[in-house]
Amino acid sequence: MEIIDSIRLWFFSLGEGYGVNPFIFGAIYIGAIPFFWLSTVWLVRNIRHKRNIAPPVIAMSGCAVSSYTYLIIVGQNVPLWVYILIVAIVLYSFYATWQTIKSKREESAVEAGI
């Protein structure tokens, strides 16, 4: 039980110095996951039907950065390395999204016989 108490204390202490509630951050992070995947499905469907991909890409991007937006808005005295990490995560998310779009477009073109 001592290990569990140590983990619990560590978890709650994460946000104390920065004015961030770890439960709110975690809820936003976990809560955005289903919407991210729904947006991914929406994106793939739009690619296959040759529809506008901007709305699902914007939705995916919003889901990817939602918890970090909370951290930036509410956080106080957040170290520079955290902002650098957030930028790296956002850039990687955009890159991964672009790779998904690219591969689905290629699959769609192959299915269409182009």
C-alpha positions as CSV (number, residue, x, y, z in Angstrom):
1,M,0.0,0.0,0.0
2,E,2.9,2.3,0.5
3,I,3.8,2.2,-3.2
4,I,0.2,3.1,-4.1
5,D,0.2,6.0,-1.6
6,S,3.5,7.2,-3.0
7,I,2.2,7.1,-6.6
8,R,-1.0,9.0,-5.5
9,L,1.0,11.7,-3.7
10,W,3.3,12.0,-6.7
11,F,0.3,12.3,-9.1
12,F,-1.4,15.0,-7.0
13,S,1.8,16.9,-6.7
14,L,2.3,17.2,-10.4
15,G,0.1,20.2,-10.8
16,E,0.7,22.0,-7.5
17,G,3.6,24.1,-8.6
18,Y,2.0,25.0,-11.9
19,G,-1.6,25.7,-10.9
20,V,-2.9,22.8,-13.0
21,N,-5.3,20.2,-11.8
22,P,-4.0,16.8,-13.0
23,F,-7.5,15.3,-13.1
24,I,-8.8,18.0,-15.4
25,F,-5.7,17.6,-17.6
26,G,-6.2,13.9,-17.7
27,A,-9.9,14.1,-18.3
28,I,-9.4,16.4,-21.3
29,Y,-6.6,14.2,-22.6
30,I,-8.5,10.9,-22.2
31,G,-11.8,12.5,-23.2
32,A,-10.4,13.7,-26.5
33,I,-9.3,10.2,-27.6
34,P,-12.7,9.0,-28.9
35,F,-13.3,12.3,-30.7
36,F,-9.8,12.0,-32.3
37,W,-10.6,8.5,-33.6
38,L,-14.1,9.6,-34.8
39,S,-12.4,12.5,-36.7
40,T,-10.0,10.0,-38.2
41,V,-12.8,7.9,-39.4
42,W,-14.5,11.0,-40.8
43,L,-11.3,12.0,-42.5
44,V,-10.8,8.6,-44.2
45,R,-14.5,8.6,-45.3
46,N,-14.0,12.1,-46.8
47,I,-10.9,11.1,-48.6
48,R,-12.6,8.0,-50.1
49,H,-15.6,10.0,-51.2
50,K,-13.4,12.9,-52.4
51,R,-14.9,15.4,-50.0
52,N,-13.3,18.3,-48.2
53,I,-10.8,17.1,-45.7
54,A,-10.3,20.4,-43.8
55,P,-13.1,19.9,-41.2
56,P,-11.9,16.5,-40.0
57,V,-8.3,17.6,-40.0
58,I,-9.2,20.6,-37.9
59,A,-11.2,18.4,-35.5
60,M,-8.3,16.0,-35.2
61,S,-5.9,18.8,-34.5
62,G,-8.1,20.3,-31.9
63,C,-8.4,16.9,-30.1
64,A,-4.6,16.5,-30.3
65,V,-3.9,19.8,-28.6
66,S,-6.8,20.2,-26.3
67,S,-5.2,19.1,-23.0
68,Y,-2.0,21.0,-23.8
69,T,-4.1,24.1,-24.5
70,Y,-5.5,23.8,-21.0
71,L,-1.9,23.5,-19.6
72,I,-0.8,26.7,-21.5
73,I,-3.9,28.7,-20.5
74,V,-4.1,27.7,-16.8
75,G,-0.5,26.8,-16.0
76,Q,1.7,29.1,-14.1
77,N,5.5,29.0,-13.9
78,V,5.6,26.2,-16.5
79,P,9.2,25.6,-17.5
80,L,10.4,26.2,-21.0
81,W,11.1,22.5,-21.6
82,V,7.4,21.8,-21.2
83,Y,6.5,24.3,-23.9
84,I,9.2,22.8,-26.1
85,L,7.7,19.3,-25.4
86,I,4.2,20.6,-26.3
87,V,5.4,22.0,-29.6
88,A,7.2,18.7,-30.4
89,I,4.0,16.7,-29.6
90,V,1.9,19.1,-31.7
91,L,4.4,18.9,-34.6
92,Y,4.5,15.1,-34.4
93,S,0.7,15.0,-34.3
94,F,0.5,17.1,-37.5
95,Y,3.1,14.9,-39.1
96,A,1.3,11.7,-38.2
97,T,-2.0,13.1,-39.4
98,W,-0.4,14.1,-42.7
99,Q,1.0,10.6,-43.1
100,T,-2.5,9.1,-42.4
101,I,-4.0,11.5,-45.0
102,K,-1.3,10.6,-47.5
103,S,-1.7,6.8,-47.1
104,K,-5.5,6.9,-47.2
105,R,-5.4,9.0,-50.4
106,E,-3.0,6.5,-52.0
107,E,-5.3,3.6,-50.9
108,S,-8.3,5.5,-52.3
109,A,-6.5,6.1,-55.6
110,V,-5.5,2.4,-55.8
111,E,-9.1,1.3,-55.1
112,A,-10.4,3.8,-57.8
113,G,-7.9,2.4,-60.3
114,I,-6.0,5.6,-60.7
